[in-house]
Amino acid sequence: MAAFDVLPVGDTDWRPKRYEERQGRLLDLLDGGPLAIRPVPVTADVATALD
């Protein structure tokens, strides 16, 4: 499974927050979790994305 964003976690709705905050929370949630669930890397750099 590839995870790319966080929506609600418990009573907190992460949707209105900046993407950088949501991505940080996603990485925190996945840290130490099952290896079958990995975050999807994100970049705004076209060369990096094509690589």
Backbone as XML, in Angstrom:
<?xml version="1.0"?>
<chain id="A" units="angstrom">
  <residue number="1" name="MET">
    <atom name="N" x="0.850" y="-1.173" z="0.000"/>
    <atom name="CA" x="0.000" y="0.000" z="0.000"/>
    <atom name="C" x="0.893" y="1.232" z="0.000"/>
  </residue>
  <residue number="2" name="ALA">
    <atom name="N" x="0.546" y="2.178" z="-0.792"/>
    <atom name="CA" x="1.268" y="3.456" z="-0.843"/>
    <atom name="C" x="0.391" y="4.548" z="-0.241"/>
  </residue>
  <residue number="3" name="ALA">
    <atom name="N" x="0.919" y="5.229" z="0.766"/>
    <atom name="CA" x="0.175" y="6.303" z="1.428"/>
    <atom name="C" x="0.731" y="7.646" z="0.969"/>
  </residue>
  <residue number="4" name="PHE">
    <atom name="N" x="-0.149" y="8.565" z="0.603"/>
    <atom name="CA" x="0.326" y="9.850" z="0.101"/>
    <atom name="C" x="-0.217" y="11.057" z="0.855"/>
  </residue>
  <residue number="5" name="ASP">
    <atom name="N" x="-1.149" y="10.845" z="1.801"/>
    <atom name="CA" x="-1.691" y="11.989" z="2.526"/>
    <atom name="C" x="-2.402" y="11.508" z="3.778"/>
  </residue>
  <residue number="6" name="VAL">
    <atom name="N" x="-2.646" y="12.438" z="4.704"/>
    <atom name="CA" x="-3.390" y="12.169" z="5.931"/>
    <atom name="C" x="-4.662" y="13.004" z="5.874"/>
  </residue>
  <residue number="7" name="LEU">
    <atom name="N" x="-5.793" y="12.391" z="6.206"/>
    <atom name="CA" x="-7.048" y="13.123" z="6.265"/>
    <atom name="C" x="-7.424" y="13.283" z="7.734"/>
  </residue>
  <residue number="8" name="PRO">
    <atom name="N" x="-8.348" y="12.522" z="8.296"/>
    <atom name="CA" x="-8.578" y="12.622" z="9.740"/>
    <atom name="C" x="-7.724" y="11.606" z="10.501"/>
  </residue>
  <residue number="9" name="VAL">
    <atom name="N" x="-7.265" y="11.997" z="11.679"/>
    <atom name="CA" x="-6.583" y="11.094" z="12.610"/>
    <atom name="C" x="-7.211" y="11.347" z="13.969"/>
  </residue>
  <residue number="10" name="GLY">
    <atom name="N" x="-7.916" y="10.359" z="14.484"/>
    <atom name="CA" x="-8.644" y="10.557" z="15.737"/>
    <atom name="C" x="-9.663" y="11.670" z="15.565"/>
  </residue>
  <residue number="11" name="ASP">
    <atom name="N" x="-9.607" y="12.659" z="16.428"/>
    <atom name="CA" x="-10.535" y="13.794" z="16.359"/>
    <atom name="C" x="-9.989" y="14.960" z="15.549"/>
  </residue>
  <residue number="12" name="THR">
    <atom name="N" x="-8.786" y="14.819" z="14.986"/>
    <atom name="CA" x="-8.163" y="15.915" z="14.244"/>
    <atom name="C" x="-8.379" y="15.754" z="12.746"/>
  </residue>
  <residue number="13" name="ASP">
    <atom name="N" x="-8.933" y="16.771" z="12.110"/>
    <atom name="CA" x="-9.113" y="16.802" z="10.664"/>
    <atom name="C" x="-7.892" y="17.493" z="10.068"/>
  </residue>
  <residue number="14" name="TRP">
    <atom name="N" x="-7.064" y="16.747" z="9.370"/>
    <atom name="CA" x="-5.817" y="17.291" z="8.815"/>
    <atom name="C" x="-6.022" y="17.952" z="7.454"/>
  </residue>
  <residue number="15" name="ARG">
    <atom name="N" x="-7.191" y="17.809" z="6.843"/>
    <atom name="CA" x="-7.412" y="18.344" z="5.493"/>
    <atom name="C" x="-7.172" y="19.841" z="5.370"/>
  </residue>
  <residue number="16" name="PRO">
    <atom name="N" x="-7.568" y="20.690" z="6.334"/>
    <atom name="CA" x="-7.341" y="22.133" z="6.169"/>
    <atom name="C" x="-5.880" y="22.550" z="6.379"/>
  </residue>
  <residue number="17" name="LYS">
    <atom name="N" x="-5.047" y="21.652" z="6.901"/>
    <atom name="CA" x="-3.661" y="22.015" z="7.197"/>
    <atom name="C" x="-2.810" y="21.992" z="5.929"/>
  </residue>
  <residue number="18" name="ARG">
    <atom name="N" x="-1.669" y="22.675" z="5.980"/>
    <atom name="CA" x="-0.757" y="22.711" z="4.841"/>
    <atom name="C" x="-0.252" y="21.304" z="4.524"/>
  </residue>
  <residue number="19" name="TYR">
    <atom name="N" x="0.050" y="21.074" z="3.253"/>
    <atom name="CA" x="0.512" y="19.752" z="2.829"/>
    <atom name="C" x="1.760" y="19.324" z="3.603"/>
  </residue>
  <residue number="20" name="GLU">
    <atom name="N" x="2.682" y="20.252" z="3.851"/>
    <atom name="CA" x="3.916" y="19.913" z="4.572"/>
    <atom name="C" x="3.608" y="19.375" z="5.974"/>
  </residue>
  <residue number="21" name="GLU">
    <atom name="N" x="2.605" y="19.948" z="6.634"/>
    <atom name="CA" x="2.202" y="19.465" z="7.959"/>
    <atom name="C" x="1.584" y="18.072" z="7.857"/>
  </residue>
  <residue number="22" name="ARG">
    <atom name="N" x="0.728" y="17.875" z="6.845"/>
    <atom name="CA" x="0.094" y="16.571" z="6.661"/>
    <atom name="C" x="1.128" y="15.503" z="6.326"/>
  </residue>
  <residue number="23" name="GLN">
    <atom name="N" x="2.091" y="15.854" z="5.479"/>
    <atom name="CA" x="3.137" y="14.895" z="5.104"/>
    <atom name="C" x="3.978" y="14.518" z="6.325"/>
  </residue>
  <residue number="24" name="GLY">
    <atom name="N" x="4.302" y="15.495" z="7.165"/>
    <atom name="CA" x="5.046" y="15.217" z="8.383"/>
    <atom name="C" x="4.285" y="14.283" z="9.303"/>
  </residue>
  <residue number="25" name="ARG">
    <atom name="N" x="2.981" y="14.515" z="9.445"/>
    <atom name="CA" x="2.149" y="13.645" z="10.295"/>
    <atom name="C" x="2.078" y="12.244" z="9.714"/>
  </residue>
  <residue number="26" name="LEU">
    <atom name="N" x="1.964" y="12.143" z="8.401"/>
    <atom name="CA" x="1.943" y="10.834" z="7.744"/>
    <atom name="C" x="3.228" y="10.066" z="8.045"/>
  </residue>
  <residue number="27" name="LEU">
    <atom name="N" x="4.358" y="10.731" z="7.916"/>
    <atom name="CA" x="5.634" y="10.065" z="8.192"/>
    <atom name="C" x="5.716" y="9.633" z="9.649"/>
  </residue>
  <residue number="28" name="ASP">
    <atom name="N" x="5.204" y="10.456" z="10.568"/>
    <atom name="CA" x="5.174" y="10.077" z="11.985"/>
    <atom name="C" x="4.312" y="8.830" z="12.197"/>
  </residue>
  <residue number="29" name="LEU">
    <atom name="N" x="3.153" y="8.798" z="11.541"/>
    <atom name="CA" x="2.244" y="7.666" z="11.706"/>
    <atom name="C" x="2.839" y="6.370" z="11.148"/>
  </residue>
  <residue number="30" name="LEU">
    <atom name="N" x="3.588" y="6.476" z="10.063"/>
    <atom name="CA" x="4.143" y="5.284" z="9.428"/>
    <atom name="C" x="5.455" y="4.824" z="10.058"/>
  </residue>
  <residue number="31" name="ASP">
    <atom name="N" x="6.095" y="5.679" z="10.826"/>
    <atom name="CA" x="7.373" y="5.336" z="11.440"/>
    <atom name="C" x="7.213" y="4.120" z="12.351"/>
  </residue>
  <residue number="32" name="GLY">
    <atom name="N" x="7.966" y="3.087" z="12.074"/>
    <atom name="CA" x="7.898" y="1.878" z="12.882"/>
    <atom name="C" x="6.731" y="0.969" z="12.545"/>
  </residue>
  <residue number="33" name="GLY">
    <atom name="N" x="5.956" y="1.345" z="11.550"/>
    <atom name="CA" x="4.807" y="0.530" z="11.149"/>
    <atom name="C" x="5.207" y="-0.579" z="10.198"/>
  </residue>
  <residue number="34" name="PRO">
    <atom name="N" x="4.232" y="-1.290" z="9.670"/>
    <atom name="CA" x="4.517" y="-2.401" z="8.764"/>
    <atom name="C" x="5.208" y="-1.918" z="7.485"/>
  </residue>
  <residue number="35" name="LEU">
    <atom name="N" x="6.162" y="-2.706" z="7.023"/>
    <atom name="CA" x="6.900" y="-2.338" z="5.813"/>
    <atom name="C" x="6.025" y="-2.377" z="4.562"/>
  </residue>
  <residue number="36" name="ALA">
    <atom name="N" x="4.877" y="-3.022" z="4.649"/>
    <atom name="CA" x="3.966" y="-3.096" z="3.499"/>
    <atom name="C" x="3.272" y="-1.766" z="3.226"/>
  </residue>
  <residue number="37" name="ILE">
    <atom name="N" x="3.342" y="-0.827" z="4.169"/>
    <atom name="CA" x="2.735" y="0.498" z="3.986"/>
    <atom name="C" x="3.872" y="1.514" z="3.945"/>
  </residue>
  <residue number="38" name="ARG">
    <atom name="N" x="4.057" y="2.149" z="2.802"/>
    <atom name="CA" x="5.157" y="3.080" z="2.609"/>
    <atom name="C" x="4.629" y="4.421" z="2.140"/>
  </residue>
  <residue number="39" name="PRO">
    <atom name="N" x="5.278" y="5.517" z="2.552"/>
    <atom name="CA" x="4.887" y="6.830" z="2.035"/>
    <atom name="C" x="5.352" y="6.993" z="0.591"/>
  </residue>
  <residue number="40" name="VAL">
    <atom name="N" x="4.586" y="7.707" z="-0.179"/>
    <atom name="CA" x="4.941" y="8.005" z="-1.561"/>
    <atom name="C" x="5.799" y="9.269" z="-1.552"/>
  </residue>
  <residue number="41" name="PRO">
    <atom name="N" x="7.025" y="9.212" z="-2.115"/>
    <atom name="CA" x="7.839" y="10.422" z="-2.150"/>
    <atom name="C" x="7.210" y="11.470" z="-3.064"/>
  </residue>
  <residue number="42" name="VAL">
    <atom name="N" x="7.361" y="12.736" z="-2.681"/>
    <atom name="CA" x="6.762" y="13.836" z="-3.437"/>
    <atom name="C" x="7.846" y="14.871" z="-3.732"/>
  </residue>
  <residue number="43" name="THR">
    <atom name="N" x="7.814" y="15.393" z="-4.953"/>
    <atom name="CA" x="8.725" y="16.454" z="-5.327"/>
    <atom name="C" x="8.066" y="17.387" z="-6.323"/>
  </residue>
  <residue number="44" name="ALA">
    <atom name="N" x="8.451" y="18.642" z="-6.304"/>
    <atom name="CA" x="7.976" y="19.601" z="-7.301"/>
    <atom name="C" x="9.004" y="19.751" z="-8.424"/>
  </residue>
  <residue number="45" name="ASP">
    <atom name="N" x="10.158" y="19.080" z="-8.277"/>
    <atom name="CA" x="11.225" y="19.157" z="-9.258"/>
    <atom name="C" x="10.996" y="18.132" z="-10.373"/>
  </residue>
  <residue number="46" name="VAL">
    <atom name="N" x="10.827" y="18.603" z="-11.599"/>
    <atom name="CA" x="10.505" y="17.715" z="-12.731"/>
    <atom name="C" x="11.631" y="16.719" z="-12.971"/>
  </residue>
  <residue number="47" name="ALA">
    <atom name="N" x="12.867" y="17.138" z="-12.944"/>
    <atom name="CA" x="14.000" y="16.247" z="-13.190"/>
    <atom name="C" x="14.045" y="15.109" z="-12.159"/>
  </residue>
  <residue number="48" name="THR">
    <atom name="N" x="13.804" y="15.457" z="-10.900"/>
    <atom name="CA" x="13.792" y="14.436" z="-9.845"/>
    <atom name="C" x="12.644" y="13.467" z="-10.073"/>
  </residue>
  <residue number="49" name="ALA">
    <atom name="N" x="11.479" y="13.974" z="-10.430"/>
    <atom name="CA" x="10.313" y="13.112" z="-10.666"/>
    <atom name="C" x="10.556" y="12.176" z="-11.836"/>
  </residue>
  <residue number="50" name="LEU">
    <atom name="N" x="11.188" y="12.650" z="-12.886"/>
    <atom name="CA" x="11.452" y="11.810" z="-14.049"/>
    <atom name="C" x="12.529" y="10.767" z="-13.780"/>
  </residue>
  <residue number="51" name="ASP">
    <atom name="N" x="13.421" y="11.092" z="-12.854"/>
    <atom name="CA" x="14.481" y="10.134" z="-12.516"/>
    <atom name="C" x="13.889" y="8.955" z="-11.807"/>
  </residue>
</chain>
